[in-house]
Amino acid sequence: MDFGRLRGLAESTAEGFAIRDDGPVRPSLPFVFHVAAALWVGLLVAAPCADGLRVPLSEELDGAYWADCTVSFSEDAKSGRFGAYGTVSVSQGSGRSVFCQAVFEWPSSDVPPLAGEVYRAHATFSAFDDAEAADQRRRGHLLRVRLGSLSLVHPGGMLDSISSFRRDAIGLFDGEDSQGSALVRALVLGDRSVLSEGNLYASMQILGLAHLVAVSGAHLSVVASVAGSMLRRARLHRYAASGIVCAGICAYVVLTGCSVSVMRAAVMACIATLSVFSRRRSSSLAALSVCVCIMLALRPENAWSLSFQLSVLATLGVVLFTPLFSHWMRPLSRRIARDVLDAMSMTCAANLTALPVTACVFGRLPLLGMFANIPATMFLAVFLSAGCLGVLASAACAPLFPGVADAVIGLLCAIADPFASACVAASSFPLVSAPAADMPWVYALLGIGASVGIWVLWPANPLWSPKAAVVAVAVGAVLVVAPAFVPDRIVALDVGQGDAILIQSQGRNVLVDTGEHDAALLHALALCGVRHLDAVIVTHHDADHCGALAALRGTVRIGEVMSSSGIAECPCDGCSQLRESARSVCGRPLSGLNYGDTFSVGAFSARVVWPLELADEGGNADSVCLLIEHGTNGAAFRMLLVGDAESAQLEEIVERERLGNIDVYKVGHHGSKAAITPEQACVLSPDVALISVGEGNDYGHPAPSTVEALEAAGAQVLRTDQLGNVSCIFRNGRLELRAMR
């Protein structure tokens, strides 16, 4: 009898990670794990209770102006539609510092301020609006500060040297404008300033790969673990392999700026990497739990931080479930390489615990996410190491041998280009992902329930048993049949400051406008059970009406995109971009609508009543306006949808169509002052007036005068900022109204 082997097995079992014939032993949860979970849940519950509390410092500095102050960026700033923004610490000579959200003007052609950089600036403080105060406070922001006259200073020290090195390294990519260049900058240097300019980032979101270009433990844990596993396959000792990977993580921290989120990601990745090679699974859980406790104690706002949540949850999944998933996939080892199986196991484990968060943030459930993540993780495990070495070498030799540096950077971009192109191509396949409703607590309960269920049952056999197959088929059948039971309805979707009107009848769906917030649109469509759209009608080319059109690609199957026929020939930038977006989401040119055209959506019939011809280069005055009728059981209802058309256009529509006594009126231009006159409101006399508008918007929509005119005419005014999705249901000759939050 081999007593040495028995003793080794007994020791391994005691450590909690023994591999038996029926699978790995379930790891025990250390006491500190329960402490960390209780602390985290406690902070999540306590935060909403403190939302209404007054913050003296916020009230004291509201409206204050500091003529000369020091601004330290704690993370890379980002570029937006109205300038740049970022998280900063603002201080004066007195030594008092304030943690704020900064907004400032910055040339779009330049890289915004980087983590660790320090600037001298003028600062004007302002309190947050009530609509956003709670969310900003959970991120640790006390105030908003508008910065002016920014000038970079070099205070010296390690962080200053690192940020200067990063800016020089980013400068190596000047002249490289390919998708591969944007990918290398995001992966190796954490610079995402140019990533969103093309379709690459949107494609990665569709495929469930967006976490790979975010500096967080969600991708670093898995990539580092797979890299370490590859080193083990090369017969390198596990201690040497884990040491090399941890050293690489440290180099990655330097390249990506040493910000708080980067440091946190590095800690999580090291824990996940060491846990893959360690037989003491419970020790890895204890280390993770201690890190969570420390990070929450030092900064309670981390409880609500997206990067913190993804880092912790992905690492927890890798540490806890990788051995079990590897055992499930053992029968495939004869046909699939072991490294690929390791990548599959780690990806599945990380997604199990992190998917509820990503579904809420991006509004998508990546149906092929696991299959996309496997080759992507394998590629990045190799490319990330080569990229870090290549950028370090290029930065070092650039002053003496600029040609060599350019050649190395060009080679890295050329290697990344095929991967980027493959992502864009794969995202164009239909139903690569599905829209997800905005139900964070539901997803959280499902994710926790699945994780707890697997941990409690710890099944040794794979989940793809006959019983599981029957359940999957039953669920699929329900999803296919369910749309047939949706009543005839028109829904004003809550997409923030923008328009999106959904028409549903007899299994057909038509969307009129999309808003400009991708996740909000996908959340709303998921809540309405939409997985396909027979058509998308864009009233005009303003971003708040078609900005989220591209978000439907690969997520919702689209028959065609339609708009005013004049847009097909209009040379302006807005119309050109709309034509390009239409082709990208449905693979065919924009279809034209002319005055008098009619079409049906189930029991609804629609007719185009405006514009007669394009007169405003596809702007507000050229909005496609639809008169929609629904008649069943002898009752007929009429609805008027007018996009951003205002009273001048409405006057012509009413006179030309001899309109009056409209049942439902979608108020033009989000209820602006010029949307409708009191006289027009009396003529239309709508029973219901729908206003699609964003909470706390900067335009003052809807105007009080417009609301008063509609109410004086007898209309019931329903607003998406107050009610969420507003549904008008036509059933049994009656009109039913329902809020769908």
Summary of the structure (lengths in Angstrom):
residues: 741
radius of gyration: 28.2
end to end distance: 67.3
largest distance: 99.9
contacts: 2558
relative contact order: 0.07
helix: 52%
strand: 19%
